[in-house]
Amino acid sequence: MMRVVILCVVLTLLGSHCCDGAKILLAFPTPSRSHMIFASALMKGLAAKGHDVTVMSAFPQEKPLKNYRDIVVTPNDAIKELLKTVTTKDVGSQAGFFSRFNEIIDLTLASANDSLHQEPWQKVMREESFDLVIVGFFFNNFLIGLGDHFKCPVVSIFSAGISEMINSPSGNPAAVASVPHLFLGKVKEMTFMPRLKTFLFNIVEKFLMKYMDYKENKYYESVFPSPKYRSYEEMKKNVSLYFANEHFSTSAPRPVIPNVVEVGGLHIKSKPDPLPQNLQEFMDGAEHGVVFFSLGSNVKSSLLPPEKLDAIIKTFGKLKQRVLFKWEADTLSNQPKNVMTQKWMPQDDILAHKNVRVFVSHGGLGGVTEAKFHGVPIVGIPFFADQMTNLASAQDEGWAVTLDLKDLTEETFSRAINEVINNQKYKNVVQEISNLFTDRPLAALETAIFWTEYIIRHHGAPHLQSHAVHLNFLQRNSIDVIVFLVVVLFVAFKIAAFSLCFCWRKITKSSGAAASPKYKKAKTN
């Protein structure tokens, strides 16, 4: 009897920790390093928890990590050139960016497809198995077919906020009347114009999703052909969970179904890593604080127009603060004594330092989120995509000053830097935002790890899925119900009208028949 009890206890313990040491794959052949930073943070956290993690990407770790294996794939040259072009031409123009949007989609899909056919990855597909596939979304959604290939659940991770790209496949409600669209940033209240813009953005995005599905499906059928694999539409309905880089305190409260999880700030470390000695000493010794200049992973400071770079350097040379300048070239002409340059800097760890006074940023979501978390005000120079929206929202909230690159001169840049450094209101506002952003029951990474393990423990957790996933457009919007009710009411009205007419005719006929004999009698007399 005792043996049976012990066996039951052991089985219970094993069942409760059945995902310990799970084999987890992240497939993310993105050409954008900033997107990969967000996704790889989750994989590092899972590896630290003892899971066997494999990451397919173009950005391997610089130092080997325990339980973390890189499968390196190379984006094609065309997408690299396009990213370079987008970040150096039509700067600050949404129209310029969206005019190339179709080209971005095509080349990103082609690059992801090329990655799947590279031998290191083909070897994994031939020889290995996994308990969970995580797909990093960046115009490569056809990779969800890997879930069918490895016969395991699929999780999608998106380095931007919640939009139709998540709402449509998950069945999450868009709530266009109460939740501003991602491109509007944070708004104070949903008056008529924000609601109108959100409504129109939502319609455009729905058509865009249909167009993207059409393109994704072609690659899906090529890589995961029928009948060996389930169809793209079937696999879209079998994604177990969606992670989004969003938090209600910095966007807007919104309805969220259980398998859409907000993990805004996932890539931000609760405890920053130690800085390299040269950076640590440089920042610790900054009596008047530090200005940190970084344009992220896609925009290269070294490709700035000469006159803009000259204005920036002259401004830095006149500051009493020390300056950390992310500079991708080997040398910087006329480098001031108070400026330190490096090709790559640990942005999150630098922003966590107490001496950082202002962050000069391009406004990418990752950097803006880090600035919120650490309470650092921004001077923003947007280039493309969502950067204009991110910085406009930060400026409206009162913790950033935005400057168009075309308007950047030594005078305007210097004025913006000194305004943020010397006006305490910017620091006060962003510190309050930081307090709201960091006040959570669990850190974003811990939340993401819990739900990842939850999906493994419950074999895809189909009970989390919204019924809306299996409804078509008419059903999801209750149009069929409305039409049915209209028909029922119409028929009921017709029956009621017919009945009334019938009764009325009977009444009038009876009244006429009763009056007729009296008339005849009177005539006879």
VENWORA-V905376 format. One record per residue. N is the residue number from 1. RES is the residue in one letter. OMEGA is omega as a letter, one per 40 degrees, with the letter a starting at -180 (none if undefined). NEAR is the number of other C-alpha atoms within 12 Angstrom. D_FIRST is the distance of its C-alpha to the first C-alpha in Angstrom with 2 decimals. Layout:
N RES OMEGA NEAR D_FIRST
N RES OMEGA NEAR D_FIRST
This chain:
1 M a 7 0.00
2 M i 8 3.80
3 R i 9 5.40
4 V i 10 5.20
5 V a 11 6.47
6 I i 12 8.82
7 L i 13 9.96
8 C i 14 10.81
9 V a 14 12.67
10 V i 15 14.48
11 L i 14 15.52
12 T i 13 16.76
13 L i 14 18.74
14 L i 15 20.17
15 G a 15 21.14
16 S a 16 22.89
17 H a 21 24.89
18 C a 22 25.44
19 C i 31 29.16
20 D i 27 29.08
21 G i 24 31.38
22 A i 30 32.71
23 K a 34 35.93
24 I a 44 38.60
25 L i 48 42.21
26 L i 47 45.24
27 A a 48 48.19
28 F i 54 51.30
29 P a 47 54.51
30 T i 50 56.64
31 P a 41 60.04
32 S a 35 59.72
33 R a 30 58.10
34 S i 31 57.82
35 H a 35 55.53
36 M i 38 53.37
37 I a 38 53.02
38 F a 42 51.20
39 A a 48 48.75
40 S i 43 48.13
41 A i 34 47.17
42 L a 49 44.05
43 M i 47 43.25
44 K i 38 43.72
45 G i 35 41.35
46 L i 39 38.68
47 A i 29 39.27
48 A i 21 38.90
49 K i 27 35.46
50 G i 23 34.38
51 H i 33 35.17
52 D a 30 37.13
53 V i 37 40.44
54 T a 38 43.34
55 V i 42 46.62
56 M a 42 49.46
57 S i 37 52.64
58 A a 33 56.11
59 F a 29 55.27
60 P i 25 52.99
61 Q a 24 51.87
62 E i 10 54.40
63 K i 10 51.75
64 P i 12 48.52
65 L i 23 45.39
66 K i 20 41.84
67 N a 24 39.87
68 Y a 33 43.13
69 R i 29 45.11
70 D i 32 48.54
71 I a 30 49.88
72 V i 27 53.55
73 V a 29 55.73
74 T i 31 59.38
75 P a 33 61.00
76 N a 26 64.22
77 D a 16 67.51
78 A a 21 68.74
79 I i 29 66.14
80 K i 24 66.81
81 E i 20 70.51
82 L i 28 69.97
83 L i 33 67.93
84 K a 27 70.71
85 T a 24 73.32
86 V a 31 71.54
87 T a 36 71.26
88 T i 27 74.92
89 K a 26 76.74
90 D a 23 76.87
91 V i 31 75.25
92 G a 33 74.35
93 S i 26 75.09
94 Q a 23 72.45
95 A i 17 74.89
96 G i 20 75.21
97 F a 28 71.45
98 F i 19 70.85
99 S i 17 73.77
100 R a 24 71.70
101 F a 22 68.43
102 N i 19 68.50
103 E i 22 69.23
104 I i 31 66.32
105 I a 32 63.92
106 D a 26 65.27
107 L i 29 65.22
108 T i 38 61.79
109 L i 38 60.30
110 A i 33 62.17
111 S i 35 61.00
112 A i 41 57.33
113 N i 35 57.82
114 D a 29 59.49
115 S a 31 56.58
116 L a 40 54.14
117 H i 23 56.31
118 Q a 24 56.52
119 E i 16 54.88
120 P a 22 52.36
121 W i 32 50.87
122 Q i 21 51.19
123 K i 15 49.15
124 V a 26 46.29
125 M a 27 46.47
126 R a 15 46.48
127 E a 12 43.71
128 E i 19 41.24
129 S a 24 38.67
130 F i 32 37.62
131 D a 37 35.05
132 L i 44 37.83
133 V i 41 41.63
134 I a 48 43.74
135 V i 43 47.37
136 G a 45 49.98
137 F i 39 52.50
138 F a 35 56.15
139 F i 40 57.79
140 N a 40 55.23
141 N i 45 52.92
142 F i 46 52.93
143 L i 45 50.37
144 I i 48 47.66
145 G i 44 47.72
146 L i 45 45.70
147 G i 40 42.65
148 D i 34 43.19
149 H a 31 43.98
150 F i 27 40.75
151 K a 23 38.73
152 C i 32 37.51
153 P i 40 38.32
154 V i 45 41.68
155 V i 51 42.68
156 S i 49 46.37
157 I a 48 47.80
158 F a 43 51.35
159 S i 44 53.34
160 A a 42 55.52
161 G a 40 54.89
162 I i 43 53.90
163 S a 43 56.53
164 E i 34 56.90
165 M i 40 55.44
166 I a 39 52.05
167 N a 34 52.76
168 S a 33 53.84
169 P a 40 50.88
170 S a 39 48.21
171 G i 38 49.71
172 N a 31 50.10
173 P a 30 52.97
174 A i 34 56.20
175 A a 25 57.43
176 V a 29 60.98
177 A a 23 62.49
178 S a 25 60.48
179 V a 35 59.31
180 P i 37 62.05
181 H a 38 61.93
182 L a 39 60.80
183 F i 33 64.42
184 L a 35 65.65
185 G a 36 63.54
186 K i 31 62.82
187 V a 31 65.21
188 K i 18 65.86
189 E a 18 65.85
190 M i 24 65.84
191 T a 16 69.46
192 F a 14 71.20
193 M i 16 71.92
194 P i 26 68.40
195 R i 22 67.08
196 L a 20 69.76
197 K i 26 69.06
198 T i 30 65.30
199 F a 27 65.89
200 L i 20 68.20
201 F a 24 66.00
202 N i 32 63.07
203 I i 20 65.17
204 V a 18 66.40
205 E i 26 62.90
206 K i 23 61.66
207 F i 17 64.43
208 L i 23 63.67
209 M i 25 60.01
210 K i 19 61.19
211 Y i 19 63.53
212 M i 29 60.88
213 D i 28 58.44
214 Y a 21 61.23
215 K i 26 61.66
216 E a 36 57.95
217 N i 32 57.33
218 K i 25 59.84
219 Y i 31 57.99
220 Y a 36 54.62
221 E i 26 55.86
222 S a 24 57.34
223 V a 31 54.21
224 F a 29 51.58
225 P i 20 53.43
226 S e 17 52.46
227 P a 11 50.79
228 K a 13 48.58
229 Y i 23 47.79
230 R a 26 47.55
231 S i 28 50.74
232 Y i 34 51.68
233 E i 26 51.54
234 E a 21 48.01
235 M i 34 46.83
236 K a 37 48.57
237 K a 31 46.40
238 N i 38 43.23
239 V a 44 43.68
240 S a 44 40.61
241 L i 47 42.14
242 Y i 46 45.54
243 F i 48 46.24
244 A a 40 49.71
245 N a 42 51.71
246 E i 38 52.46
247 H a 35 51.79
248 F a 29 53.14
249 S a 26 54.89
250 T i 37 57.20
251 S i 36 57.71
252 A i 27 57.20
253 P a 22 54.43
254 R i 29 53.40
255 P a 22 50.83
256 V i 30 48.06
257 I a 27 45.30
258 P a 25 41.73
259 N i 38 42.09
260 V a 41 45.36
261 V i 39 44.66
262 E i 42 47.44
263 V i 42 47.08
264 G a 43 50.66
265 G a 46 51.05
266 L a 44 48.03
267 H a 39 50.02
268 I a 40 51.02
269 K i 30 49.20
270 S i 22 48.04
271 K a 15 49.08
272 P i 20 52.05
273 D i 18 52.17
274 P i 17 54.71
275 L i 22 58.15
276 P a 16 60.03
277 Q a 11 62.15
278 N i 16 65.47
279 L a 30 64.35
280 Q a 25 62.76
281 E i 18 65.94
282 F a 30 68.19
283 M i 33 66.37
284 D a 21 65.85
285 G a 20 69.57
286 A a 26 70.70
287 E a 17 72.50
288 H i 22 73.31
289 G a 27 70.16
290 V i 39 69.33
291 V a 43 70.20
292 F a 49 67.73
293 F i 41 69.16
294 S i 42 66.96
295 L i 40 67.44
296 G a 40 63.96
297 S a 32 63.00
298 N a 34 65.20
299 V a 34 68.43
300 K i 29 70.20
301 S a 36 72.36
302 S i 29 74.43
303 L i 22 75.54
304 L i 28 77.00
305 P a 20 80.70
306 P a 16 82.85
307 E i 17 84.51
308 K i 25 81.14
309 L i 27 79.73
310 D i 25 82.93
311 A a 26 82.61
312 I a 38 79.00
313 I i 34 79.88
314 K i 25 82.92
315 T a 31 80.87
316 F a 35 78.27
317 G a 23 81.05
318 K a 24 82.38
319 L i 27 79.07
320 K i 22 78.30
321 Q i 33 74.60
322 R a 34 73.02
323 V i 42 72.03
324 L a 42 69.16
325 F i 40 70.40
326 K a 33 68.20
327 W a 32 70.82
328 E i 23 70.04
329 A a 17 73.19
330 D a 13 73.87
331 T i 15 76.65
332 L a 24 77.92
333 S i 17 81.68
334 N a 16 83.09
335 Q i 24 79.68
336 P a 24 80.12
337 K a 21 79.04
338 N a 30 76.49
339 V i 34 74.64
340 M i 33 71.75
341 T i 31 70.91
342 Q a 26 67.90
343 K i 24 66.98
344 W a 28 63.45
345 M i 27 62.13
346 P a 30 58.64
347 Q a 40 59.62
348 D a 38 56.56
349 D i 30 56.59
350 I a 41 60.35
351 L i 41 60.25
352 A a 33 57.68
353 H a 34 60.30
354 K a 23 61.95
355 N i 32 65.46
356 V a 39 65.52
357 R a 42 68.16
358 V i 46 68.46
359 F i 50 66.88
360 V a 46 69.39
361 S i 47 67.40
362 H i 43 67.93
363 G i 46 65.54
364 G a 38 62.62
365 L i 44 59.54
366 G a 39 57.52
367 G i 45 60.16
368 V i 51 60.91
369 T i 44 57.24
370 E i 39 57.08
371 A i 48 60.25
372 K a 44 58.74
373 F a 39 55.58
374 H i 40 57.57
375 G a 36 60.40
376 V i 44 63.24
377 P a 51 66.29
378 I i 51 67.69
379 V a 45 71.04
380 G i 44 70.40
381 I a 46 72.26
382 P a 40 70.74
383 F a 42 71.24
384 F i 38 69.50
385 A a 33 66.64
386 D a 30 64.78
387 Q i 39 66.35
388 M i 36 69.22
389 T a 33 66.89
390 N a 43 64.56
391 L i 43 67.50
392 A i 33 69.37
393 S i 31 66.35
394 A i 38 66.04
395 Q i 30 69.77
396 D i 21 69.60
397 E i 29 66.82
398 G i 26 69.12
399 W i 38 67.49
400 A i 42 69.29
401 V a 40 72.80
402 T a 40 73.26
403 L i 34 76.10
404 D a 29 77.05
405 L a 33 77.75
406 K a 23 81.16
407 D a 19 82.09
408 L i 30 80.85
409 T i 24 83.65
410 E a 25 83.81
411 E a 20 84.87
412 T a 25 82.21
413 F i 34 79.36
414 S i 28 80.46
415 R a 25 80.78
416 A a 33 77.27
417 I a 41 75.70
418 N i 29 77.58
419 E a 24 76.91
420 V a 34 73.13
421 I a 35 73.27
422 N i 20 75.71
423 N a 21 74.60
424 Q a 20 71.54
425 K a 20 70.74
426 Y i 35 69.14
427 K a 30 66.70
428 N a 22 65.96
429 V a 27 65.21
430 V i 35 62.90
431 Q i 24 61.07
432 E i 25 60.33
433 I i 32 59.12
434 S i 29 56.90
435 N i 18 55.35
436 L a 21 54.48
437 F a 33 53.28
438 T a 31 50.89
439 D a 16 49.47
440 R i 20 46.19
441 P i 11 42.53
442 L i 20 41.74
443 A a 27 44.13
444 A a 34 45.14
445 L i 35 43.36
446 E i 30 40.06
447 T a 26 40.47
448 A i 39 41.15
449 I i 34 38.19
450 F a 26 35.81
451 W i 33 37.16
452 T i 46 37.23
453 E i 38 33.54
454 Y i 30 32.93
455 I i 36 34.68
456 I a 35 32.56
457 R a 25 29.24
458 H i 23 30.31
459 H i 26 31.98
460 G i 31 35.49
461 A a 25 34.69
462 P a 24 36.91
463 H i 17 36.25
464 L a 28 38.58
465 Q i 27 41.49
466 S i 28 44.42
467 H a 22 45.51
468 A a 23 48.97
469 V a 30 48.18
470 H i 21 48.34
471 L i 19 51.51
472 N a 18 55.04
473 F a 16 57.85
474 L a 15 58.99
475 Q a 18 55.54
476 R a 22 54.53
477 N i 17 57.72
478 S a 15 57.51
479 I i 15 60.87
480 D i 16 59.79
481 V i 14 58.77
482 I i 15 62.08
483 V i 15 64.06
484 F a 15 62.24
485 L i 15 63.00
486 V i 14 66.62
487 V i 14 67.01
488 V i 15 65.48
489 L i 15 67.76
490 F i 14 70.72
491 V i 14 70.10
492 A i 14 69.56
493 F i 15 72.78
494 K i 15 74.63
495 I i 14 73.41
496 A a 15 74.34
497 A i 15 77.72
498 F a 14 78.38
499 S i 14 77.45
500 L i 15 79.73
501 C a 15 82.55
502 F i 15 82.09
503 C a 14 82.14
504 W i 14 85.12
505 R i 14 87.04
506 K a 14 86.29
507 I a 14 87.46
508 T i 15 90.60
509 K i 15 91.39
510 S i 13 91.04
511 S i 13 93.25
512 G a 14 95.87
513 A a 14 95.89
514 A a 13 96.35
515 A a 14 99.26
516 S i 14 101.13
517 P i 13 102.70
518 K a 13 104.20
519 Y i 13 105.90
520 K i 12 107.39
521 K i 10 108.57
522 A a 10 110.29
523 K i 9 112.05
524 T i 8 113.35
525 N none 7 114.82
